[in-house]
Amino acid sequence: MIHARFDIGRRKCEADLNRPIDISVPLSPEGPRAWYVDKMKITPVRTAQFTGSVAEGGGVNFRDIFFNPHGHGTHTETVGHIDREITSVNAVVRNFFFPALLITVSPAKSDGTETPEAAPGDLIIGENHMPLREKLTGFEALVVRTLPNTRERLSRNYSNTNPAYFSPKALLHLRKAGIRHLLTDLPSVDREEDGGALRAHRAFWKSGLPGDAKATITEFIFVPDTAEDGPYLLNLQTAPFENDASPSRPVLFPVRFTD
């Protein structure tokens, strides 16, 4: 048995590292996509002298992969997503374990006050959906599972569907509460079409609070229904791409308070 002991605020905790809950969505041609990208492709290398497929007579499988980290599968992104300077995920994520809180929310229809881009019928996750600041004390990460939580989202094409999104006030609230890592099962924290405003991204990364440059947003996760809302230890694993976004594998470990 392997356990990790740490503190959340002033409370002592223990995480069971033998019970990982992988909340990533695999990168696959059959996986989810958004932003009007085609399906990702995995193809054998083929030249006059070589075939990178054992099934086609080659000695090894040797394949090229074509994908977009923002448009295919679970990915983690930095402020470089909205800056002129490409801030690399590989440079920002240097610690990999964080106290995390999992919550489940039902996006609500917009009343037109959350963000200038909101249209009637838009589904919004607003500040009222977020835990109060005192409930977030000691947590560095917030994992947001949205309803309905169907397995269809593991293969859905979100392009031109105007999925639910966050209000800027909700994300500024999180930063003020000390959250530096936000994880969501939505393809973006912003509206699909907003004229490039990206107000929720900017509220999270341009809050003017300490830690803005080290904050991350992880999108396209999938949290199984068997994971109960509450505290976890998050292991945020990112591929070492030098880019503003990278494929990632966030893993949750159940936590119990020991004091």
Secondary structure, DSSP 8 states (H G I E B T S, - for coil): --EEEEEETTEEEEEETTS-EE------TTS-B-TT----EEEE-B-SS-B--GGGT-SS--EEEE--TTTBSSEEE-GGGTSSS---HHHH----EEEEEEEEE--EE--S-S-TT--TT-EEE-GGGS--GGGGTT-SEEEEEESS--GGGGT-B-TTS---EE-HHHHHHHHHTT--EEEESSS-SS-S-STT--HHHHHHHSSSSTTGGG-EEEES----TTS-SEEEEEEEEE---SSSEEEEEEEEEEEEE--
